[in-house]
Amino acid sequence: MSITVSGLDELKKLAGGDLGTSEWITVSQERINTFADATGDHQWIHTDPERAKEGPFGGPIAHGYLTLSLFIPLFTELLEVEGVTTKVNYGLNKVRFPSPVPAGSRIRLVARLAEVEEIGGGVQVTVDGTIEIEGGTKPACVLQSVSRFYA
C-alpha cells in the first residue's frame, strides 16, 4: 500500500516512520540477462544456467547490483510525493548483499524513512531498506539510500 504526501512539509512528518512493504516481484532469468547486456557483466554465475548448476549457488543468481537497482521501482510503490518538481538519487550510505537471489525468486522491499533534512530548495531523504527473498532466511540486500526532493 502506497503512502501519498502532498509537498515537503507532509514528507517531513513521516521521518522516523515505517513506509511499509512492497509487492513481490520476480527476478527472472530474462531480467538477469537483460541486466547483463546493459552492464556488460556476463559472468557465468548469472547468465549460464547450465554451468551455474555446478557452481557454488546451485543455479544462476541475480547480480547484486541488479537487486540494488530494483530498490527504486519497489520504493516508488511505497511512497509518492506530490507537489515537488524534481526527485534525484543522491547516493548510498551503505549497501550489503547478505544472500544471493536465485533466478526465478521473488523479492520485496521493507522500508523505513530514517531521516528528512532541509537542504537548499528541498529536502534530503534517507531511507533504510531491506530487500527480502520470498522464503529466504537472510535478506538479499540491506541498504541506506539517500535521495533529494526539490520544491
N, C-alpha and C positions, 0 to 999 in steps of 0.2 A: 504494500500500500504506500502510495506516494504522499509526501508532505509537500504542500504548496504554500509558499510565503510570498507576500507582496512587498517587495522592497527590502533594503538592507536593515532597517530598524527591526522588522519582524525576524529576519535571519539572525540578528544578534541575540534575540530572545531564546533561540534554540541552543545556544552554546552550552556545552556540557551534557547535552541530552542524546539519547539514542535516536537514530534515524530509522531503525528497523532492519528488515531482511528483504532482500530482493527475491524475485522468482528464480527458479533454477534455469540454467542454460546449458546446452550440451556442447562439449568441446569435441567436435567430430574430427576424424582423420582428415576430412576435406578442409576444415578450418585450419588445422595444423599445417597442412601442405600449402595452403594459401599464405599463411604467415611466413613459412619458409621461403616461398617465392618472393614475398615482399621484402624480406630482410637478407636474403642470400644465405641463410643458415639452414643447410640441408643435411645436417648431421643425421646419421642413420637411426639414432635412437628416437628421432622424431618422424622421419619420412619413409623408413623402410620397414613396414610391419613384419615381414618375414624374418629379416635379420634381427629386428628388435625382440622377437620372441625368445631368442637365445641370449639377449642382453640382461643387464642387471635388474630390469624392471618387469621382465616377462612379456613385454609388448611395447608398442610405441607410446611415448609420453609427449605432452604439450611442452613447448618451450616455456621456460619460466617467464620470459618477457611477454609471451602471448597471454599467459594467465594474468600478469600485471596489467596489460593493456585492456583487458576486459573489465577492469575496475570502472572505467568511465561509463560504458553502457549500463553496467549494473548500478552504479551510483546514481545515474540520471533517473532510474526507476524510483529511487528513494526520496530525492529532493528536487523540487522545481522552484527556482527563484525567479519571480516575475518582477518587472519594473527595473531591470538592470540592462545596461547597454552591451556589456562585454563580460564574458566568463573565460578565464585563461588558466591553464595549468601552470603553476609556478615552480613545482618541483616535488621532491620526496625527501622526507627526513630520514626514513629508514624503510627497508624492504628485506624480507626474508622469505624463503621458499622451503618450509619445513617438510613438505611432501609433494612428490610429483603427481601430475594429473594424467592418468592413463587416457589414451584416446577413447572417445565414447562416453567418458564420465560427464556427470552434471556438476556444475559449480554454482554457488550463490554468494552474495556479499552480505555480511552483517556489518553495520557501520554506526559510528558514534561521532557527533560533531564536537570534537575536543575543544576547539577554540575559535573565536571570531575576533580579529583585531582590526582596529581602524588603520587604514593607510590612505595616502593622498588620493582622493577621488573615489574611494570604495572601502572594501574590507578584504582582509586575508583570512581564509578559512582553512583550518587544519582538521582533517578527518582521520580518525583511527579506523582502519578497515581490516576485516578478516574474510578471506575468500575460502569458503568451506567446500569440501568434496562430499557429495552425497554418499553416505555410508562410510566415510573415512574417519580415522581416529585422530588425525592431525590435519591442520589447515593446509591448503595449497599455498597460500600467501598471507603474510601479515605485513601491513604497510601503514605508513602515515603519509598522507597526501596533503599537499598544500596548493590551494587554488586562490585566485583573486577574482572578485566580483566588483565591477565598476558601475557606478550610478549613471 
